[in-house]
Amino acid sequence: MKTQFSTLLACTLVLVLGLAPVGLRAQEQPAQAPAAEQSPTKEVGTELGWGFGSVIANIFYMPTKVTYAGLGLLTGGLGYLLTAGRGDVANEIIYPAVKGTYVVTPSHLKGEQPVVFIGASPEASQPQAQQQVSAATPQK
C-alpha cells in the first residue's frame, strides 16, 4: 500500500513539474492582447491548467476541511453536553466548522471567489439575513 502511494505521489509530482513550463509561458503573454487573436487551444490549455490545479489543491484541501468539520461537530456536541444543553455554545463551535468552502474550484484559484475555510458564526450571518428581509419588505 505504501509503495502504491509513493508511486502515485511520484507520478503526480512529475506531471506537475512537467506542466510548470506551460503555466510560465501562459503568464509571459501580454495581458491586453485582443481576444480575437487568441486561439481556442490556448484558452483550453489555460483552463485545463486551472482545472488540474484545482484537483491537486482538493487532494489536500478537502480531507482537511472534512476532518475540521467533523471535529467541530464532535466538539460542538461535547460543548452542548458539558454546558447542560446550551445550544448557543454548540452553535458557536459547529457553525464556523461546518460552514465554508469544501471544494476548491478554478475560480477560487484565479482569485475571483474567496476560499472560506472557517465559516461565519450564526450571529454574523443573521444581520445579512435581516438586511435582505428589510430590503424586500416595503417601507411605510
PyMOL CGO cylinders between C-alpha atoms (Angstrom):
from pymol import cmd
from pymol.cgo import CYLINDER

trace = [
    CYLINDER, 0.00, 0.00, 0.00, 2.80, 2.40, 0.90, 0.3, 1, 1, 1, 1, 1, 1,
    CYLINDER, 2.80, 2.40, 0.90, 4.61, 1.64, -2.36, 0.3, 1, 1, 1, 1, 1, 1,
    CYLINDER, 4.61, 1.64, -2.36, 1.49, 2.37, -4.40, 0.3, 1, 1, 1, 1, 1, 1,
    CYLINDER, 1.49, 2.37, -4.40, 1.00, 5.70, -2.66, 0.3, 1, 1, 1, 1, 1, 1,
    CYLINDER, 1.00, 5.70, -2.66, 4.66, 6.60, -3.19, 0.3, 1, 1, 1, 1, 1, 1,
    CYLINDER, 4.66, 6.60, -3.19, 4.39, 5.71, -6.88, 0.3, 1, 1, 1, 1, 1, 1,
    CYLINDER, 4.39, 5.71, -6.88, 1.22, 7.81, -7.24, 0.3, 1, 1, 1, 1, 1, 1,
    CYLINDER, 1.22, 7.81, -7.24, 2.84, 10.73, -5.46, 0.3, 1, 1, 1, 1, 1, 1,
    CYLINDER, 2.84, 10.73, -5.46, 5.96, 10.50, -7.65, 0.3, 1, 1, 1, 1, 1, 1,
    CYLINDER, 5.96, 10.50, -7.65, 3.87, 10.38, -10.85, 0.3, 1, 1, 1, 1, 1, 1,
    CYLINDER, 3.87, 10.38, -10.85, 1.82, 13.38, -9.71, 0.3, 1, 1, 1, 1, 1, 1,
    CYLINDER, 1.82, 13.38, -9.71, 4.98, 15.32, -8.90, 0.3, 1, 1, 1, 1, 1, 1,
    CYLINDER, 4.98, 15.32, -8.90, 6.49, 14.53, -12.32, 0.3, 1, 1, 1, 1, 1, 1,
    CYLINDER, 6.49, 14.53, -12.32, 3.26, 15.60, -14.03, 0.3, 1, 1, 1, 1, 1, 1,
    CYLINDER, 3.26, 15.60, -14.03, 3.07, 18.87, -12.08, 0.3, 1, 1, 1, 1, 1, 1,
    CYLINDER, 3.07, 18.87, -12.08, 6.71, 19.69, -12.79, 0.3, 1, 1, 1, 1, 1, 1,
    CYLINDER, 6.71, 19.69, -12.79, 6.21, 18.78, -16.44, 0.3, 1, 1, 1, 1, 1, 1,
    CYLINDER, 6.21, 18.78, -16.44, 3.26, 21.19, -16.75, 0.3, 1, 1, 1, 1, 1, 1,
    CYLINDER, 3.26, 21.19, -16.75, 5.02, 24.04, -14.94, 0.3, 1, 1, 1, 1, 1, 1,
    CYLINDER, 5.02, 24.04, -14.94, 6.63, 25.46, -18.13, 0.3, 1, 1, 1, 1, 1, 1,
    CYLINDER, 6.63, 25.46, -18.13, 3.18, 25.60, -19.75, 0.3, 1, 1, 1, 1, 1, 1,
    CYLINDER, 3.18, 25.60, -19.75, 1.95, 27.81, -16.93, 0.3, 1, 1, 1, 1, 1, 1,
    CYLINDER, 1.95, 27.81, -16.93, 5.02, 30.02, -17.15, 0.3, 1, 1, 1, 1, 1, 1,
    CYLINDER, 5.02, 30.02, -17.15, 4.58, 30.54, -20.89, 0.3, 1, 1, 1, 1, 1, 1,
    CYLINDER, 4.58, 30.54, -20.89, 0.94, 31.48, -20.33, 0.3, 1, 1, 1, 1, 1, 1,
    CYLINDER, 0.94, 31.48, -20.33, 1.97, 34.18, -17.86, 0.3, 1, 1, 1, 1, 1, 1,
    CYLINDER, 1.97, 34.18, -17.86, 4.55, 35.68, -20.24, 0.3, 1, 1, 1, 1, 1, 1,
    CYLINDER, 4.55, 35.68, -20.24, 1.88, 36.74, -22.74, 0.3, 1, 1, 1, 1, 1, 1,
    CYLINDER, 1.88, 36.74, -22.74, 0.76, 40.36, -22.53, 0.3, 1, 1, 1, 1, 1, 1,
    CYLINDER, 0.76, 40.36, -22.53, -2.42, 40.85, -20.52, 0.3, 1, 1, 1, 1, 1, 1,
    CYLINDER, -2.42, 40.85, -20.52, -4.02, 43.26, -23.01, 0.3, 1, 1, 1, 1, 1, 1,
    CYLINDER, -4.02, 43.26, -23.01, -3.87, 41.03, -26.09, 0.3, 1, 1, 1, 1, 1, 1,
    CYLINDER, -3.87, 41.03, -26.09, -7.06, 41.26, -28.14, 0.3, 1, 1, 1, 1, 1, 1,
    CYLINDER, -7.06, 41.26, -28.14, -9.46, 38.37, -27.64, 0.3, 1, 1, 1, 1, 1, 1,
    CYLINDER, -9.46, 38.37, -27.64, -9.76, 37.80, -31.41, 0.3, 1, 1, 1, 1, 1, 1,
    CYLINDER, -9.76, 37.80, -31.41, -6.05, 36.97, -31.71, 0.3, 1, 1, 1, 1, 1, 1,
    CYLINDER, -6.05, 36.97, -31.71, -6.06, 34.30, -29.00, 0.3, 1, 1, 1, 1, 1, 1,
    CYLINDER, -6.06, 34.30, -29.00, -6.54, 30.80, -30.31, 0.3, 1, 1, 1, 1, 1, 1,
    CYLINDER, -6.54, 30.80, -30.31, -9.06, 28.47, -28.67, 0.3, 1, 1, 1, 1, 1, 1,
    CYLINDER, -9.06, 28.47, -28.67, -6.34, 25.95, -27.91, 0.3, 1, 1, 1, 1, 1, 1,
    CYLINDER, -6.34, 25.95, -27.91, -4.52, 28.43, -25.67, 0.3, 1, 1, 1, 1, 1, 1,
    CYLINDER, -4.52, 28.43, -25.67, -7.73, 29.12, -23.74, 0.3, 1, 1, 1, 1, 1, 1,
    CYLINDER, -7.73, 29.12, -23.74, -8.42, 25.39, -23.41, 0.3, 1, 1, 1, 1, 1, 1,
    CYLINDER, -8.42, 25.39, -23.41, -4.87, 24.79, -22.23, 0.3, 1, 1, 1, 1, 1, 1,
    CYLINDER, -4.87, 24.79, -22.23, -5.16, 27.55, -19.65, 0.3, 1, 1, 1, 1, 1, 1,
    CYLINDER, -5.16, 27.55, -19.65, -8.50, 26.24, -18.38, 0.3, 1, 1, 1, 1, 1, 1,
    CYLINDER, -8.50, 26.24, -18.38, -7.06, 22.75, -18.29, 0.3, 1, 1, 1, 1, 1, 1,
    CYLINDER, -7.06, 22.75, -18.29, -4.21, 24.04, -16.14, 0.3, 1, 1, 1, 1, 1, 1,
    CYLINDER, -4.21, 24.04, -16.14, -6.60, 25.77, -13.74, 0.3, 1, 1, 1, 1, 1, 1,
    CYLINDER, -6.60, 25.77, -13.74, -8.71, 22.61, -13.55, 0.3, 1, 1, 1, 1, 1, 1,
    CYLINDER, -8.71, 22.61, -13.55, -5.67, 20.45, -12.88, 0.3, 1, 1, 1, 1, 1, 1,
    CYLINDER, -5.67, 20.45, -12.88, -4.52, 22.88, -10.21, 0.3, 1, 1, 1, 1, 1, 1,
    CYLINDER, -4.52, 22.88, -10.21, -7.89, 22.72, -8.50, 0.3, 1, 1, 1, 1, 1, 1,
    CYLINDER, -7.89, 22.72, -8.50, -7.76, 18.91, -8.50, 0.3, 1, 1, 1, 1, 1, 1,
    CYLINDER, -7.76, 18.91, -8.50, -4.31, 18.97, -6.90, 0.3, 1, 1, 1, 1, 1, 1,
    CYLINDER, -4.31, 18.97, -6.90, -5.45, 21.56, -4.35, 0.3, 1, 1, 1, 1, 1, 1,
    CYLINDER, -5.45, 21.56, -4.35, -8.52, 19.48, -3.49, 0.3, 1, 1, 1, 1, 1, 1,
    CYLINDER, -8.52, 19.48, -3.49, -6.40, 16.40, -2.81, 0.3, 1, 1, 1, 1, 1, 1,
    CYLINDER, -6.40, 16.40, -2.81, -5.07, 18.21, 0.24, 0.3, 1, 1, 1, 1, 1, 1,
    CYLINDER, -5.07, 18.21, 0.24, -7.83, 20.73, 0.99, 0.3, 1, 1, 1, 1, 1, 1,
    CYLINDER, -7.83, 20.73, 0.99, -10.94, 18.52, 1.01, 0.3, 1, 1, 1, 1, 1, 1,
    CYLINDER, -10.94, 18.52, 1.01, -9.76, 15.92, 3.55, 0.3, 1, 1, 1, 1, 1, 1,
    CYLINDER, -9.76, 15.92, 3.55, -8.53, 18.73, 5.80, 0.3, 1, 1, 1, 1, 1, 1,
    CYLINDER, -8.53, 18.73, 5.80, -11.85, 20.61, 5.61, 0.3, 1, 1, 1, 1, 1, 1,
    CYLINDER, -11.85, 20.61, 5.61, -13.95, 17.47, 6.16, 0.3, 1, 1, 1, 1, 1, 1,
    CYLINDER, -13.95, 17.47, 6.16, -11.79, 16.49, 9.15, 0.3, 1, 1, 1, 1, 1, 1,
    CYLINDER, -11.79, 16.49, 9.15, -12.08, 20.00, 10.56, 0.3, 1, 1, 1, 1, 1, 1,
    CYLINDER, -12.08, 20.00, 10.56, -15.87, 19.96, 10.13, 0.3, 1, 1, 1, 1, 1, 1,
    CYLINDER, -15.87, 19.96, 10.13, -16.16, 16.52, 11.73, 0.3, 1, 1, 1, 1, 1, 1,
    CYLINDER, -16.16, 16.52, 11.73, -14.06, 17.54, 14.71, 0.3, 1, 1, 1, 1, 1, 1,
    CYLINDER, -14.06, 17.54, 14.71, -16.12, 20.73, 15.00, 0.3, 1, 1, 1, 1, 1, 1,
    CYLINDER, -16.12, 20.73, 15.00, -19.31, 18.66, 15.13, 0.3, 1, 1, 1, 1, 1, 1,
    CYLINDER, -19.31, 18.66, 15.13, -17.86, 16.41, 17.82, 0.3, 1, 1, 1, 1, 1, 1,
    CYLINDER, -17.86, 16.41, 17.82, -16.56, 19.35, 19.83, 0.3, 1, 1, 1, 1, 1, 1,
    CYLINDER, -16.56, 19.35, 19.83, -19.87, 21.19, 19.49, 0.3, 1, 1, 1, 1, 1, 1,
    CYLINDER, -19.87, 21.19, 19.49, -21.73, 18.13, 20.72, 0.3, 1, 1, 1, 1, 1, 1,
    CYLINDER, -21.73, 18.13, 20.72, -19.35, 17.82, 23.65, 0.3, 1, 1, 1, 1, 1, 1,
    CYLINDER, -19.35, 17.82, 23.65, -19.79, 21.51, 24.40, 0.3, 1, 1, 1, 1, 1, 1,
    CYLINDER, -19.79, 21.51, 24.40, -23.56, 21.04, 24.33, 0.3, 1, 1, 1, 1, 1, 1,
    CYLINDER, -23.56, 21.04, 24.33, -23.33, 18.21, 26.84, 0.3, 1, 1, 1, 1, 1, 1,
    CYLINDER, -23.33, 18.21, 26.84, -20.85, 19.96, 29.14, 0.3, 1, 1, 1, 1, 1, 1,
    CYLINDER, -20.85, 19.96, 29.14, -22.93, 23.15, 29.29, 0.3, 1, 1, 1, 1, 1, 1,
    CYLINDER, -22.93, 23.15, 29.29, -26.12, 21.26, 30.18, 0.3, 1, 1, 1, 1, 1, 1,
    CYLINDER, -26.12, 21.26, 30.18, -27.82, 21.78, 26.83, 0.3, 1, 1, 1, 1, 1, 1,
    CYLINDER, -27.82, 21.78, 26.83, -26.92, 25.34, 25.86, 0.3, 1, 1, 1, 1, 1, 1,
    CYLINDER, -26.92, 25.34, 25.86, -27.47, 25.44, 22.13, 0.3, 1, 1, 1, 1, 1, 1,
    CYLINDER, -27.47, 25.44, 22.13, -25.74, 28.77, 21.67, 0.3, 1, 1, 1, 1, 1, 1,
    CYLINDER, -25.74, 28.77, 21.67, -22.45, 27.30, 22.86, 0.3, 1, 1, 1, 1, 1, 1,
    CYLINDER, -22.45, 27.30, 22.86, -22.75, 24.36, 20.48, 0.3, 1, 1, 1, 1, 1, 1,
    CYLINDER, -22.75, 24.36, 20.48, -23.72, 26.64, 17.57, 0.3, 1, 1, 1, 1, 1, 1,
    CYLINDER, -23.72, 26.64, 17.57, -20.70, 28.89, 18.15, 0.3, 1, 1, 1, 1, 1, 1,
    CYLINDER, -20.70, 28.89, 18.15, -18.49, 25.83, 17.72, 0.3, 1, 1, 1, 1, 1, 1,
    CYLINDER, -18.49, 25.83, 17.72, -20.38, 23.98, 14.99, 0.3, 1, 1, 1, 1, 1, 1,
    CYLINDER, -20.38, 23.98, 14.99, -21.27, 26.81, 12.58, 0.3, 1, 1, 1, 1, 1, 1,
    CYLINDER, -21.27, 26.81, 12.58, -17.71, 28.02, 11.88, 0.3, 1, 1, 1, 1, 1, 1,
    CYLINDER, -17.71, 28.02, 11.88, -16.50, 24.44, 11.49, 0.3, 1, 1, 1, 1, 1, 1,
    CYLINDER, -16.50, 24.44, 11.49, -19.24, 23.24, 9.16, 0.3, 1, 1, 1, 1, 1, 1,
    CYLINDER, -19.24, 23.24, 9.16, -19.78, 26.33, 7.02, 0.3, 1, 1, 1, 1, 1, 1,
    CYLINDER, -19.78, 26.33, 7.02, -17.31, 27.41, 4.40, 0.3, 1, 1, 1, 1, 1, 1,
    CYLINDER, -17.31, 27.41, 4.40, -15.85, 26.15, 1.16, 0.3, 1, 1, 1, 1, 1, 1,
    CYLINDER, -15.85, 26.15, 1.16, -15.48, 22.40, 0.73, 0.3, 1, 1, 1, 1, 1, 1,
    CYLINDER, -15.48, 22.40, 0.73, -14.30, 22.27, -2.90, 0.3, 1, 1, 1, 1, 1, 1,
    CYLINDER, -14.30, 22.27, -2.90, -11.64, 24.49, -4.45, 0.3, 1, 1, 1, 1, 1, 1,
    CYLINDER, -11.64, 24.49, -4.45, -12.64, 25.47, -7.98, 0.3, 1, 1, 1, 1, 1, 1,
    CYLINDER, -12.64, 25.47, -7.98, -10.63, 27.19, -10.72, 0.3, 1, 1, 1, 1, 1, 1,
    CYLINDER, -10.63, 27.19, -10.72, -12.39, 30.47, -9.88, 0.3, 1, 1, 1, 1, 1, 1,
    CYLINDER, -12.39, 30.47, -9.88, -11.01, 30.17, -6.34, 0.3, 1, 1, 1, 1, 1, 1,
    CYLINDER, -11.01, 30.17, -6.34, -7.51, 29.71, -7.70, 0.3, 1, 1, 1, 1, 1, 1,
    CYLINDER, -7.51, 29.71, -7.70, -7.88, 32.68, -10.03, 0.3, 1, 1, 1, 1, 1, 1,
    CYLINDER, -7.88, 32.68, -10.03, -8.92, 34.86, -7.10, 0.3, 1, 1, 1, 1, 1, 1,
    CYLINDER, -8.92, 34.86, -7.10, -12.44, 35.50, -8.39, 0.3, 1, 1, 1, 1, 1, 1,
    CYLINDER, -12.44, 35.50, -8.39, -14.04, 33.90, -5.32, 0.3, 1, 1, 1, 1, 1, 1,
    CYLINDER, -14.04, 33.90, -5.32, -12.64, 33.63, -1.79, 0.3, 1, 1, 1, 1, 1, 1,
    CYLINDER, -12.64, 33.63, -1.79, -11.84, 30.30, -0.18, 0.3, 1, 1, 1, 1, 1, 1,
    CYLINDER, -11.84, 30.30, -0.18, -13.55, 30.29, 3.22, 0.3, 1, 1, 1, 1, 1, 1,
    CYLINDER, -13.55, 30.29, 3.22, -12.08, 27.59, 5.48, 0.3, 1, 1, 1, 1, 1, 1,
    CYLINDER, -12.08, 27.59, 5.48, -13.70, 28.80, 8.71, 0.3, 1, 1, 1, 1, 1, 1,
    CYLINDER, -13.70, 28.80, 8.71, -17.30, 29.88, 8.16, 0.3, 1, 1, 1, 1, 1, 1,
    CYLINDER, -17.30, 29.88, 8.16, -19.15, 32.72, 9.81, 0.3, 1, 1, 1, 1, 1, 1,
    CYLINDER, -19.15, 32.72, 9.81, -20.79, 32.27, 13.20, 0.3, 1, 1, 1, 1, 1, 1,
    CYLINDER, -20.79, 32.27, 13.20, -24.60, 32.30, 13.44, 0.3, 1, 1, 1, 1, 1, 1,
    CYLINDER, -24.60, 32.30, 13.44, -24.65, 35.91, 14.69, 0.3, 1, 1, 1, 1, 1, 1,
    CYLINDER, -24.65, 35.91, 14.69, -22.51, 37.11, 11.79, 0.3, 1, 1, 1, 1, 1, 1,
    CYLINDER, -22.51, 37.11, 11.79, -24.90, 35.64, 9.22, 0.3, 1, 1, 1, 1, 1, 1,
    CYLINDER, -24.90, 35.64, 9.22, -28.09, 36.96, 10.91, 0.3, 1, 1, 1, 1, 1, 1,
    CYLINDER, -28.09, 36.96, 10.91, -27.54, 40.70, 10.20, 0.3, 1, 1, 1, 1, 1, 1,
    CYLINDER, -27.54, 40.70, 10.20, -27.17, 39.92, 6.50, 0.3, 1, 1, 1, 1, 1, 1,
    CYLINDER, -27.17, 39.92, 6.50, -30.40, 37.93, 6.51, 0.3, 1, 1, 1, 1, 1, 1,
    CYLINDER, -30.40, 37.93, 6.51, -32.19, 40.73, 8.40, 0.3, 1, 1, 1, 1, 1, 1,
    CYLINDER, -32.19, 40.73, 8.40, -30.91, 43.31, 5.86, 0.3, 1, 1, 1, 1, 1, 1,
    CYLINDER, -30.91, 43.31, 5.86, -32.21, 41.19, 3.00, 0.3, 1, 1, 1, 1, 1, 1,
    CYLINDER, -32.21, 41.19, 3.00, -35.63, 40.81, 4.67, 0.3, 1, 1, 1, 1, 1, 1,
    CYLINDER, -35.63, 40.81, 4.67, -35.86, 44.53, 5.44, 0.3, 1, 1, 1, 1, 1, 1,
    CYLINDER, -35.86, 44.53, 5.44, -34.89, 45.40, 1.85, 0.3, 1, 1, 1, 1, 1, 1,
    CYLINDER, -34.89, 45.40, 1.85, -37.58, 43.06, 0.50, 0.3, 1, 1, 1, 1, 1, 1,
    CYLINDER, -37.58, 43.06, 0.50, -40.37, 44.46, 2.69, 0.3, 1, 1, 1, 1, 1, 1,
    CYLINDER, -40.37, 44.46, 2.69, -41.87, 47.79, 1.62, 0.3, 1, 1, 1, 1, 1, 1,
    CYLINDER, -41.87, 47.79, 1.62, -41.27, 50.77, 3.88, 0.3, 1, 1, 1, 1, 1, 1,
    CYLINDER, -41.27, 50.77, 3.88, -44.30, 52.71, 5.17, 0.3, 1, 1, 1, 1, 1, 1,
]
cmd.load_cgo(trace, "trace")
